[in-house]
Amino acid sequence: MSASISSRDLSAAPRVLVVDGSKVVRQLITRVLKTELPQAEVVGCGTGSEAQQLLGEGVFDFITVALRLPDVDGLELARHVRESGSQAYVPIVVVSGDVDDRLHRRVLGEHVTDYFDKSLGFQALAEFIRGYVRPESSAEGVVLYVEDSRVVALATRRMLEKIGLTVRHVVSVEDALAMLEAERAQGTVGADVVLTDVSLKGELTGGDLLKFIRTEFRYGKGKLPVLVMTGDENPDNQAALIRAGANDLVEKPVEERLLVTKLLFQLRVAQHLRAREEAGQAE
């Protein structure tokens, strides 16, 4: 699902609409957003009808919505936004505790830009939103990038390197596994995040790489996040990648801001978990 920021001038303070039936959840999200994005205007509402009224009165740069609202399903509200015209491309992120189940079944729908699991915490949500409305100009981290098209690889490398990421590009799963094995022998993981295409030259696919990382190397989603790029729109095939351990999917053709935001989010979450683990070991 490819989506762009709305056409409103992004030099202005970003406007975020938080739609959730729980007043407590709205207050928590608003409080964290005001801390992480002090310049942002955060507007909250508890029902789909209130949200539709607010959307009719002004433009927002980002929308979070619960799956279950008192008067409408959150996905129906997302559909309304897409069909409203003026804000058809605003990022809409589902914030829910049961996203993982729906993600496995790939039933979030075409109107949702992305999802966020509450179990990661609202601090992580604030960082996620900031990635959309205020993209980072620089970042640190190593990306193991598996892509057999030299043309695509060059464009993507430039995209990631211009924000400061180090890209270790290989053209096959076999090369990627050899690199990971060599790093493991040295006592390191070798990358902070893996970005791989599904269809690759050679006997192994991106799906095979994913299974090796999760089962052979035993790197969990927090230890080594894997972001999979796929042009396959079949929900069953997408669900299989998620069940195999993909942190997230990026549908092709890839939209730059969406890819960078998803990649940086997985990178930040992994770095946060790693820092917390190291702090626990030091105690």
ChimeraX commands (.cxc) that place a marker at each C-alpha (Angstrom):
marker #1 position 0.00,0.00,0.00 radius 0.5
marker #1 position 1.60,3.19,-1.11 radius 0.5
marker #1 position 0.61,6.49,0.38 radius 0.5
marker #1 position 1.97,10.01,0.49 radius 0.5
marker #1 position 1.68,12.87,2.92 radius 0.5
marker #1 position -1.27,15.14,2.19 radius 0.5
marker #1 position -0.69,18.17,0.02 radius 0.5
marker #1 position -0.79,20.57,2.98 radius 0.5
marker #1 position 2.39,22.62,3.51 radius 0.5
marker #1 position 4.61,20.46,5.74 radius 0.5
marker #1 position 6.54,23.53,6.92 radius 0.5
marker #1 position 3.46,24.23,9.03 radius 0.5
marker #1 position 2.87,22.45,12.35 radius 0.5
marker #1 position 1.71,18.90,11.60 radius 0.5
marker #1 position -1.90,18.07,12.53 radius 0.5
marker #1 position -2.58,14.60,13.90 radius 0.5
marker #1 position -6.08,13.16,14.36 radius 0.5
marker #1 position -6.37,10.48,17.06 radius 0.5
marker #1 position -9.57,8.42,16.82 radius 0.5
marker #1 position -10.17,6.01,19.70 radius 0.5
marker #1 position -13.24,5.16,21.77 radius 0.5
marker #1 position -11.17,5.18,24.96 radius 0.5
marker #1 position -10.61,8.63,26.47 radius 0.5
marker #1 position -7.65,7.25,28.43 radius 0.5
marker #1 position -5.96,5.96,25.27 radius 0.5
marker #1 position -6.56,9.28,23.48 radius 0.5
marker #1 position -5.01,11.15,26.41 radius 0.5
marker #1 position -2.00,8.81,26.51 radius 0.5
marker #1 position -1.33,9.13,22.79 radius 0.5
marker #1 position -1.80,12.90,22.91 radius 0.5
marker #1 position 0.52,13.29,25.89 radius 0.5
marker #1 position 3.32,11.32,24.26 radius 0.5
marker #1 position 2.90,13.07,20.90 radius 0.5
marker #1 position 3.04,16.51,22.53 radius 0.5
marker #1 position 6.31,15.48,24.19 radius 0.5
marker #1 position 7.90,13.95,21.09 radius 0.5
marker #1 position 6.37,16.41,18.60 radius 0.5
marker #1 position 5.80,19.59,20.62 radius 0.5
marker #1 position 5.01,21.57,17.49 radius 0.5
marker #1 position 2.22,19.20,16.48 radius 0.5
marker #1 position -1.47,19.96,16.89 radius 0.5
marker #1 position -3.14,16.79,18.20 radius 0.5
marker #1 position -6.91,16.50,17.91 radius 0.5
marker #1 position -8.73,13.60,19.53 radius 0.5
marker #1 position -12.21,12.18,19.11 radius 0.5
marker #1 position -14.05,9.07,20.23 radius 0.5
marker #1 position -16.34,8.11,17.36 radius 0.5
marker #1 position -16.32,7.74,13.61 radius 0.5
marker #1 position -18.98,10.41,13.17 radius 0.5
marker #1 position -16.92,12.94,15.15 radius 0.5
marker #1 position -13.89,12.08,13.05 radius 0.5
marker #1 position -15.81,12.59,9.82 radius 0.5
marker #1 position -16.96,16.01,11.03 radius 0.5
marker #1 position -13.41,17.04,11.93 radius 0.5
marker #1 position -12.11,15.79,8.60 radius 0.5
marker #1 position -14.71,17.89,6.86 radius 0.5
marker #1 position -13.55,21.00,8.70 radius 0.5
marker #1 position -9.81,20.78,8.08 radius 0.5
marker #1 position -6.87,18.85,6.68 radius 0.5
marker #1 position -4.74,16.49,8.78 radius 0.5
marker #1 position -1.22,15.19,8.11 radius 0.5
marker #1 position -1.66,11.91,9.94 radius 0.5
marker #1 position -4.52,9.83,11.36 radius 0.5
marker #1 position -4.46,7.08,13.96 radius 0.5
marker #1 position -7.58,4.97,14.36 radius 0.5
marker #1 position -8.65,2.12,16.61 radius 0.5
marker #1 position -10.06,-0.98,14.93 radius 0.5
marker #1 position -13.20,-0.85,17.07 radius 0.5
marker #1 position -15.10,2.41,17.51 radius 0.5
marker #1 position -18.47,2.86,19.25 radius 0.5
marker #1 position -20.34,3.59,16.03 radius 0.5
marker #1 position -18.24,2.17,13.17 radius 0.5
marker #1 position -15.36,-0.17,12.40 radius 0.5
marker #1 position -12.06,1.69,12.12 radius 0.5
marker #1 position -11.49,0.26,8.66 radius 0.5
marker #1 position -14.78,1.78,7.49 radius 0.5
marker #1 position -13.56,5.17,8.68 radius 0.5
marker #1 position -10.34,4.65,6.72 radius 0.5
marker #1 position -12.39,3.89,3.62 radius 0.5
marker #1 position -14.38,7.10,4.13 radius 0.5
marker #1 position -11.16,9.11,4.30 radius 0.5
marker #1 position -9.84,7.56,1.09 radius 0.5
marker #1 position -13.07,8.35,-0.73 radius 0.5
marker #1 position -13.32,11.91,0.54 radius 0.5
marker #1 position -10.93,13.21,-2.11 radius 0.5
marker #1 position -9.15,16.07,-0.36 radius 0.5
marker #1 position -7.30,13.77,2.07 radius 0.5
marker #1 position -7.20,10.61,0.01 radius 0.5
marker #1 position -3.45,10.18,0.57 radius 0.5
marker #1 position -3.09,11.06,4.25 radius 0.5
marker #1 position -1.30,8.26,6.17 radius 0.5
marker #1 position -3.80,6.24,8.23 radius 0.5
marker #1 position -2.37,3.94,10.88 radius 0.5
marker #1 position -4.41,1.41,12.82 radius 0.5
marker #1 position -3.48,1.40,16.53 radius 0.5
marker #1 position -4.74,-1.75,18.22 radius 0.5
marker #1 position -3.92,-4.63,20.50 radius 0.5
marker #1 position -5.15,-7.27,18.06 radius 0.5
marker #1 position -3.41,-6.02,14.94 radius 0.5
marker #1 position -1.05,-8.98,14.90 radius 0.5
marker #1 position -3.88,-11.43,14.32 radius 0.5
marker #1 position -5.35,-9.36,11.50 radius 0.5
marker #1 position -1.89,-8.80,10.04 radius 0.5
marker #1 position -1.28,-12.54,9.93 radius 0.5
marker #1 position -4.52,-12.88,7.99 radius 0.5
marker #1 position -3.73,-9.75,5.92 radius 0.5
marker #1 position -7.22,-8.35,6.43 radius 0.5
marker #1 position -6.37,-4.79,7.39 radius 0.5
marker #1 position -7.60,-3.66,3.99 radius 0.5
marker #1 position -6.30,-1.50,1.18 radius 0.5
marker #1 position -7.35,1.78,2.82 radius 0.5
marker #1 position -4.91,1.50,5.74 radius 0.5
marker #1 position -1.36,2.77,5.25 radius 0.5
marker #1 position 0.13,0.84,8.12 radius 0.5
marker #1 position -0.49,-0.70,11.51 radius 0.5
marker #1 position 0.88,-0.31,15.02 radius 0.5
marker #1 position 0.72,-2.82,17.85 radius 0.5
marker #1 position -0.02,-1.21,21.24 radius 0.5
marker #1 position 2.28,-3.70,22.95 radius 0.5
marker #1 position 5.26,-1.73,21.58 radius 0.5
marker #1 position 4.21,1.25,23.68 radius 0.5
marker #1 position 3.05,4.77,22.85 radius 0.5
marker #1 position 6.63,6.11,22.93 radius 0.5
marker #1 position 7.36,3.92,19.91 radius 0.5
marker #1 position 4.13,5.13,18.31 radius 0.5
marker #1 position 5.31,8.74,18.64 radius 0.5
marker #1 position 8.58,7.84,16.91 radius 0.5
marker #1 position 6.63,6.04,14.21 radius 0.5
marker #1 position 4.43,9.08,13.54 radius 0.5
marker #1 position 7.41,11.40,13.60 radius 0.5
marker #1 position 8.94,9.31,10.82 radius 0.5
marker #1 position 6.02,10.29,8.61 radius 0.5
marker #1 position 5.43,13.94,9.48 radius 0.5
marker #1 position 9.04,14.89,10.25 radius 0.5
marker #1 position 11.34,12.45,8.42 radius 0.5
marker #1 position 14.82,12.22,9.92 radius 0.5
marker #1 position 17.56,13.88,7.94 radius 0.5
marker #1 position 20.11,11.42,9.30 radius 0.5
marker #1 position 20.21,8.02,10.93 radius 0.5
marker #1 position 22.76,5.40,11.96 radius 0.5
marker #1 position 22.64,1.69,11.33 radius 0.5
marker #1 position 23.70,-1.11,9.01 radius 0.5
marker #1 position 21.24,-2.48,6.46 radius 0.5
marker #1 position 21.83,-5.87,4.86 radius 0.5
marker #1 position 20.15,-5.35,1.50 radius 0.5
marker #1 position 19.38,-8.29,-0.79 radius 0.5
marker #1 position 18.40,-7.33,-4.35 radius 0.5
marker #1 position 19.48,-8.88,-7.65 radius 0.5
marker #1 position 18.55,-5.93,-9.88 radius 0.5
marker #1 position 21.54,-3.60,-10.13 radius 0.5
marker #1 position 19.33,-0.70,-11.23 radius 0.5
marker #1 position 16.87,-1.09,-8.35 radius 0.5
marker #1 position 19.70,-1.66,-5.89 radius 0.5
marker #1 position 21.49,1.53,-6.94 radius 0.5
marker #1 position 18.38,3.65,-6.49 radius 0.5
marker #1 position 17.53,2.11,-3.13 radius 0.5
marker #1 position 21.09,2.38,-1.84 radius 0.5
marker #1 position 21.16,6.07,-2.67 radius 0.5
marker #1 position 17.80,6.47,-0.92 radius 0.5
marker #1 position 19.13,4.88,2.29 radius 0.5
marker #1 position 22.68,6.22,2.22 radius 0.5
marker #1 position 21.54,9.82,1.86 radius 0.5
marker #1 position 20.07,9.63,5.38 radius 0.5
marker #1 position 23.28,8.12,6.77 radius 0.5
marker #1 position 22.56,4.40,6.78 radius 0.5
marker #1 position 25.34,1.99,5.87 radius 0.5
marker #1 position 24.15,-0.43,3.17 radius 0.5
marker #1 position 25.76,-3.84,2.69 radius 0.5
marker #1 position 24.33,-4.97,-0.64 radius 0.5
marker #1 position 24.38,-8.54,-1.91 radius 0.5
marker #1 position 22.61,-10.01,-4.94 radius 0.5
marker #1 position 21.56,-13.40,-3.57 radius 0.5
marker #1 position 20.32,-15.16,-0.46 radius 0.5
marker #1 position 23.39,-17.39,-0.59 radius 0.5
marker #1 position 25.64,-14.31,-0.33 radius 0.5
marker #1 position 23.55,-12.91,2.50 radius 0.5
marker #1 position 23.73,-16.15,4.47 radius 0.5
marker #1 position 27.50,-16.33,3.96 radius 0.5
marker #1 position 27.84,-12.78,5.30 radius 0.5
marker #1 position 25.65,-13.51,8.34 radius 0.5
marker #1 position 27.56,-16.73,9.04 radius 0.5
marker #1 position 30.91,-14.94,8.89 radius 0.5
marker #1 position 29.65,-12.27,11.27 radius 0.5
marker #1 position 28.21,-14.87,13.66 radius 0.5
marker #1 position 31.63,-16.55,13.78 radius 0.5
marker #1 position 33.00,-13.19,14.95 radius 0.5
marker #1 position 30.34,-12.94,17.64 radius 0.5
marker #1 position 28.27,-10.24,15.94 radius 0.5
marker #1 position 25.00,-10.11,14.02 radius 0.5
marker #1 position 26.47,-8.09,11.17 radius 0.5
marker #1 position 23.48,-5.83,10.49 radius 0.5
marker #1 position 20.84,-3.86,12.32 radius 0.5
marker #1 position 18.06,-4.65,9.84 radius 0.5
marker #1 position 17.59,-6.80,6.73 radius 0.5
marker #1 position 15.84,-5.48,3.64 radius 0.5
marker #1 position 15.16,-8.17,1.05 radius 0.5
marker #1 position 13.18,-8.71,-2.11 radius 0.5
marker #1 position 11.17,-11.94,-2.32 radius 0.5
marker #1 position 11.97,-12.96,-5.89 radius 0.5
marker #1 position 15.71,-13.34,-6.38 radius 0.5
marker #1 position 18.02,-15.10,-8.80 radius 0.5
marker #1 position 19.36,-18.39,-7.54 radius 0.5
marker #1 position 17.73,-21.31,-5.78 radius 0.5
marker #1 position 16.76,-19.43,-2.60 radius 0.5
marker #1 position 14.12,-16.71,-2.20 radius 0.5
marker #1 position 13.68,-13.88,0.25 radius 0.5
marker #1 position 11.26,-16.14,2.08 radius 0.5
marker #1 position 14.01,-18.73,2.46 radius 0.5
marker #1 position 16.35,-16.07,3.86 radius 0.5
marker #1 position 13.69,-15.11,6.38 radius 0.5
marker #1 position 13.32,-18.71,7.55 radius 0.5
marker #1 position 17.08,-19.15,7.87 radius 0.5
marker #1 position 17.37,-15.99,9.97 radius 0.5
marker #1 position 14.57,-17.01,12.33 radius 0.5
marker #1 position 15.23,-20.78,12.60 radius 0.5
marker #1 position 18.90,-21.41,11.77 radius 0.5
marker #1 position 20.45,-18.27,13.23 radius 0.5
marker #1 position 17.67,-17.95,15.82 radius 0.5
marker #1 position 17.56,-14.16,15.51 radius 0.5
marker #1 position 14.17,-12.92,16.73 radius 0.5
marker #1 position 12.29,-9.94,15.33 radius 0.5
marker #1 position 13.92,-7.60,17.84 radius 0.5
marker #1 position 17.43,-9.02,17.36 radius 0.5
marker #1 position 17.41,-8.68,13.57 radius 0.5
marker #1 position 14.32,-7.09,11.99 radius 0.5
marker #1 position 13.50,-8.22,8.45 radius 0.5
marker #1 position 11.58,-5.99,6.06 radius 0.5
marker #1 position 10.39,-7.82,2.94 radius 0.5
marker #1 position 9.62,-6.14,-0.38 radius 0.5
marker #1 position 7.06,-7.94,-2.50 radius 0.5
marker #1 position 5.03,-7.36,-5.63 radius 0.5
marker #1 position 2.78,-10.30,-4.78 radius 0.5
marker #1 position -0.64,-8.96,-3.77 radius 0.5
marker #1 position -1.98,-12.40,-2.80 radius 0.5
marker #1 position -3.04,-12.07,0.89 radius 0.5
marker #1 position -2.23,-15.73,1.59 radius 0.5
marker #1 position 1.33,-15.34,0.35 radius 0.5
marker #1 position 1.77,-12.11,2.29 radius 0.5
marker #1 position 0.39,-13.79,5.42 radius 0.5
marker #1 position 2.88,-16.63,4.99 radius 0.5
marker #1 position 5.77,-14.14,5.05 radius 0.5
marker #1 position 4.46,-12.57,8.26 radius 0.5
marker #1 position 4.02,-15.97,9.89 radius 0.5
marker #1 position 7.56,-16.90,8.83 radius 0.5
marker #1 position 8.86,-13.97,10.85 radius 0.5
marker #1 position 8.86,-10.83,8.67 radius 0.5
marker #1 position 8.57,-7.71,10.79 radius 0.5
marker #1 position 6.72,-5.95,7.99 radius 0.5
marker #1 position 6.10,-5.92,4.26 radius 0.5
marker #1 position 6.58,-3.17,1.68 radius 0.5
marker #1 position 4.54,-3.62,-1.46 radius 0.5
marker #1 position 6.14,-2.86,-4.82 radius 0.5
marker #1 position 6.46,-0.53,-6.56 radius 0.5
marker #1 position 8.06,0.96,-3.46 radius 0.5
marker #1 position 7.20,4.50,-2.38 radius 0.5
marker #1 position 10.34,6.11,-0.91 radius 0.5
marker #1 position 8.86,7.76,2.18 radius 0.5
marker #1 position 6.93,4.65,3.13 radius 0.5
marker #1 position 10.01,2.41,2.79 radius 0.5
marker #1 position 12.28,4.77,4.74 radius 0.5
marker #1 position 9.70,5.26,7.49 radius 0.5
marker #1 position 9.12,1.52,7.92 radius 0.5
marker #1 position 12.85,0.77,7.84 radius 0.5
marker #1 position 13.77,3.48,10.34 radius 0.5
marker #1 position 10.95,2.41,12.64 radius 0.5
marker #1 position 12.15,-1.20,12.73 radius 0.5
marker #1 position 15.70,0.04,13.22 radius 0.5
marker #1 position 14.74,2.27,16.15 radius 0.5
marker #1 position 12.67,-0.42,17.86 radius 0.5
marker #1 position 15.52,-2.96,17.51 radius 0.5
marker #1 position 18.07,-0.47,18.85 radius 0.5
marker #1 position 15.76,0.35,21.76 radius 0.5
marker #1 position 15.32,-3.35,22.63 radius 0.5
marker #1 position 19.06,-3.97,22.31 radius 0.5
marker #1 position 19.89,-1.03,24.60 radius 0.5
marker #1 position 17.35,-2.25,27.16 radius 0.5
marker #1 position 18.83,-5.77,27.05 radius 0.5
marker #1 position 22.39,-4.45,27.47 radius 0.5
marker #1 position 21.29,-2.28,30.39 radius 0.5
marker #1 position 19.71,-5.32,32.05 radius 0.5
marker #1 position 22.89,-7.36,31.62 radius 0.5
marker #1 position 24.98,-4.56,33.15 radius 0.5
marker #1 position 22.91,-4.48,36.34 radius 0.5
marker link #1:1,2 radius 0.2
marker link #1:2,3 radius 0.2
marker link #1:3,4 radius 0.2
marker link #1:4,5 radius 0.2
marker link #1:5,6 radius 0.2
marker link #1:6,7 radius 0.2
marker link #1:7,8 radius 0.2
marker link #1:8,9 radius 0.2
marker link #1:9,10 radius 0.2
marker link #1:10,11 radius 0.2
marker link #1:11,12 radius 0.2
marker link #1:12,13 radius 0.2
marker link #1:13,14 radius 0.2
marker link #1:14,15 radius 0.2
marker link #1:15,16 radius 0.2
marker link #1:16,17 radius 0.2
marker link #1:17,18 radius 0.2
marker link #1:18,19 radius 0.2
marker link #1:19,20 radius 0.2
marker link #1:20,21 radius 0.2
marker link #1:21,22 radius 0.2
marker link #1:22,23 radius 0.2
marker link #1:23,24 radius 0.2
marker link #1:24,25 radius 0.2
marker link #1:25,26 radius 0.2
marker link #1:26,27 radius 0.2
marker link #1:27,28 radius 0.2
marker link #1:28,29 radius 0.2
marker link #1:29,30 radius 0.2
marker link #1:30,31 radius 0.2
marker link #1:31,32 radius 0.2
marker link #1:32,33 radius 0.2
marker link #1:33,34 radius 0.2
marker link #1:34,35 radius 0.2
marker link #1:35,36 radius 0.2
marker link #1:36,37 radius 0.2
marker link #1:37,38 radius 0.2
marker link #1:38,39 radius 0.2
marker link #1:39,40 radius 0.2
marker link #1:40,41 radius 0.2
marker link #1:41,42 radius 0.2
marker link #1:42,43 radius 0.2
marker link #1:43,44 radius 0.2
marker link #1:44,45 radius 0.2
marker link #1:45,46 radius 0.2
marker link #1:46,47 radius 0.2
marker link #1:47,48 radius 0.2
marker link #1:48,49 radius 0.2
marker link #1:49,50 radius 0.2
marker link #1:50,51 radius 0.2
marker link #1:51,52 radius 0.2
marker link #1:52,53 radius 0.2
marker link #1:53,54 radius 0.2
marker link #1:54,55 radius 0.2
marker link #1:55,56 radius 0.2
marker link #1:56,57 radius 0.2
marker link #1:57,58 radius 0.2
marker link #1:58,59 radius 0.2
marker link #1:59,60 radius 0.2
marker link #1:60,61 radius 0.2
marker link #1:61,62 radius 0.2
marker link #1:62,63 radius 0.2
marker link #1:63,64 radius 0.2
marker link #1:64,65 radius 0.2
marker link #1:65,66 radius 0.2
marker link #1:66,67 radius 0.2
marker link #1:67,68 radius 0.2
marker link #1:68,69 radius 0.2
marker link #1:69,70 radius 0.2
marker link #1:70,71 radius 0.2
marker link #1:71,72 radius 0.2
marker link #1:72,73 radius 0.2
marker link #1:73,74 radius 0.2
marker link #1:74,75 radius 0.2
marker link #1:75,76 radius 0.2
marker link #1:76,77 radius 0.2
marker link #1:77,78 radius 0.2
marker link #1:78,79 radius 0.2
marker link #1:79,80 radius 0.2
marker link #1:80,81 radius 0.2
marker link #1:81,82 radius 0.2
marker link #1:82,83 radius 0.2
marker link #1:83,84 radius 0.2
marker link #1:84,85 radius 0.2
marker link #1:85,86 radius 0.2
marker link #1:86,87 radius 0.2
marker link #1:87,88 radius 0.2
marker link #1:88,89 radius 0.2
marker link #1:89,90 radius 0.2
marker link #1:90,91 radius 0.2
marker link #1:91,92 radius 0.2
marker link #1:92,93 radius 0.2
marker link #1:93,94 radius 0.2
marker link #1:94,95 radius 0.2
marker link #1:95,96 radius 0.2
marker link #1:96,97 radius 0.2
marker link #1:97,98 radius 0.2
marker link #1:98,99 radius 0.2
marker link #1:99,100 radius 0.2
marker link #1:100,101 radius 0.2
marker link #1:101,102 radius 0.2
marker link #1:102,103 radius 0.2
marker link #1:103,104 radius 0.2
marker link #1:104,105 radius 0.2
marker link #1:105,106 radius 0.2
marker link #1:106,107 radius 0.2
marker link #1:107,108 radius 0.2
marker link #1:108,109 radius 0.2
marker link #1:109,110 radius 0.2
marker link #1:110,111 radius 0.2
marker link #1:111,112 radius 0.2
marker link #1:112,113 radius 0.2
marker link #1:113,114 radius 0.2
marker link #1:114,115 radius 0.2
marker link #1:115,116 radius 0.2
marker link #1:116,117 radius 0.2
marker link #1:117,118 radius 0.2
marker link #1:118,119 radius 0.2
marker link #1:119,120 radius 0.2
marker link #1:120,121 radius 0.2
marker link #1:121,122 radius 0.2
marker link #1:122,123 radius 0.2
marker link #1:123,124 radius 0.2
marker link #1:124,125 radius 0.2
marker link #1:125,126 radius 0.2
marker link #1:126,127 radius 0.2
marker link #1:127,128 radius 0.2
marker link #1:128,129 radius 0.2
marker link #1:129,130 radius 0.2
marker link #1:130,131 radius 0.2
marker link #1:131,132 radius 0.2
marker link #1:132,133 radius 0.2
marker link #1:133,134 radius 0.2
marker link #1:134,135 radius 0.2
marker link #1:135,136 radius 0.2
marker link #1:136,137 radius 0.2
marker link #1:137,138 radius 0.2
marker link #1:138,139 radius 0.2
marker link #1:139,140 radius 0.2
marker link #1:140,141 radius 0.2
marker link #1:141,142 radius 0.2
marker link #1:142,143 radius 0.2
marker link #1:143,144 radius 0.2
marker link #1:144,145 radius 0.2
marker link #1:145,146 radius 0.2
marker link #1:146,147 radius 0.2
marker link #1:147,148 radius 0.2
marker link #1:148,149 radius 0.2
marker link #1:149,150 radius 0.2
marker link #1:150,151 radius 0.2
marker link #1:151,152 radius 0.2
marker link #1:152,153 radius 0.2
marker link #1:153,154 radius 0.2
marker link #1:154,155 radius 0.2
marker link #1:155,156 radius 0.2
marker link #1:156,157 radius 0.2
marker link #1:157,158 radius 0.2
marker link #1:158,159 radius 0.2
marker link #1:159,160 radius 0.2
marker link #1:160,161 radius 0.2
marker link #1:161,162 radius 0.2
marker link #1:162,163 radius 0.2
marker link #1:163,164 radius 0.2
marker link #1:164,165 radius 0.2
marker link #1:165,166 radius 0.2
marker link #1:166,167 radius 0.2
marker link #1:167,168 radius 0.2
marker link #1:168,169 radius 0.2
marker link #1:169,170 radius 0.2
marker link #1:170,171 radius 0.2
marker link #1:171,172 radius 0.2
marker link #1:172,173 radius 0.2
marker link #1:173,174 radius 0.2
marker link #1:174,175 radius 0.2
marker link #1:175,176 radius 0.2
marker link #1:176,177 radius 0.2
marker link #1:177,178 radius 0.2
marker link #1:178,179 radius 0.2
marker link #1:179,180 radius 0.2
marker link #1:180,181 radius 0.2
marker link #1:181,182 radius 0.2
marker link #1:182,183 radius 0.2
marker link #1:183,184 radius 0.2
marker link #1:184,185 radius 0.2
marker link #1:185,186 radius 0.2
marker link #1:186,187 radius 0.2
marker link #1:187,188 radius 0.2
marker link #1:188,189 radius 0.2
marker link #1:189,190 radius 0.2
marker link #1:190,191 radius 0.2
marker link #1:191,192 radius 0.2
marker link #1:192,193 radius 0.2
marker link #1:193,194 radius 0.2
marker link #1:194,195 radius 0.2
marker link #1:195,196 radius 0.2
marker link #1:196,197 radius 0.2
marker link #1:197,198 radius 0.2
marker link #1:198,199 radius 0.2
marker link #1:199,200 radius 0.2
marker link #1:200,201 radius 0.2
marker link #1:201,202 radius 0.2
marker link #1:202,203 radius 0.2
marker link #1:203,204 radius 0.2
marker link #1:204,205 radius 0.2
marker link #1:205,206 radius 0.2
marker link #1:206,207 radius 0.2
marker link #1:207,208 radius 0.2
marker link #1:208,209 radius 0.2
marker link #1:209,210 radius 0.2
marker link #1:210,211 radius 0.2
marker link #1:211,212 radius 0.2
marker link #1:212,213 radius 0.2
marker link #1:213,214 radius 0.2
marker link #1:214,215 radius 0.2
marker link #1:215,216 radius 0.2
marker link #1:216,217 radius 0.2
marker link #1:217,218 radius 0.2
marker link #1:218,219 radius 0.2
marker link #1:219,220 radius 0.2
marker link #1:220,221 radius 0.2
marker link #1:221,222 radius 0.2
marker link #1:222,223 radius 0.2
marker link #1:223,224 radius 0.2
marker link #1:224,225 radius 0.2
marker link #1:225,226 radius 0.2
marker link #1:226,227 radius 0.2
marker link #1:227,228 radius 0.2
marker link #1:228,229 radius 0.2
marker link #1:229,230 radius 0.2
marker link #1:230,231 radius 0.2
marker link #1:231,232 radius 0.2
marker link #1:232,233 radius 0.2
marker link #1:233,234 radius 0.2
marker link #1:234,235 radius 0.2
marker link #1:235,236 radius 0.2
marker link #1:236,237 radius 0.2
marker link #1:237,238 radius 0.2
marker link #1:238,239 radius 0.2
marker link #1:239,240 radius 0.2
marker link #1:240,241 radius 0.2
marker link #1:241,242 radius 0.2
marker link #1:242,243 radius 0.2
marker link #1:243,244 radius 0.2
marker link #1:244,245 radius 0.2
marker link #1:245,246 radius 0.2
marker link #1:246,247 radius 0.2
marker link #1:247,248 radius 0.2
marker link #1:248,249 radius 0.2
marker link #1:249,250 radius 0.2
marker link #1:250,251 radius 0.2
marker link #1:251,252 radius 0.2
marker link #1:252,253 radius 0.2
marker link #1:253,254 radius 0.2
marker link #1:254,255 radius 0.2
marker link #1:255,256 radius 0.2
marker link #1:256,257 radius 0.2
marker link #1:257,258 radius 0.2
marker link #1:258,259 radius 0.2
marker link #1:259,260 radius 0.2
marker link #1:260,261 radius 0.2
marker link #1:261,262 radius 0.2
marker link #1:262,263 radius 0.2
marker link #1:263,264 radius 0.2
marker link #1:264,265 radius 0.2
marker link #1:265,266 radius 0.2
marker link #1:266,267 radius 0.2
marker link #1:267,268 radius 0.2
marker link #1:268,269 radius 0.2
marker link #1:269,270 radius 0.2
marker link #1:270,271 radius 0.2
marker link #1:271,272 radius 0.2
marker link #1:272,273 radius 0.2
marker link #1:273,274 radius 0.2
marker link #1:274,275 radius 0.2
marker link #1:275,276 radius 0.2
marker link #1:276,277 radius 0.2
marker link #1:277,278 radius 0.2
marker link #1:278,279 radius 0.2
marker link #1:279,280 radius 0.2
marker link #1:280,281 radius 0.2
marker link #1:281,282 radius 0.2
marker link #1:282,283 radius 0.2
view
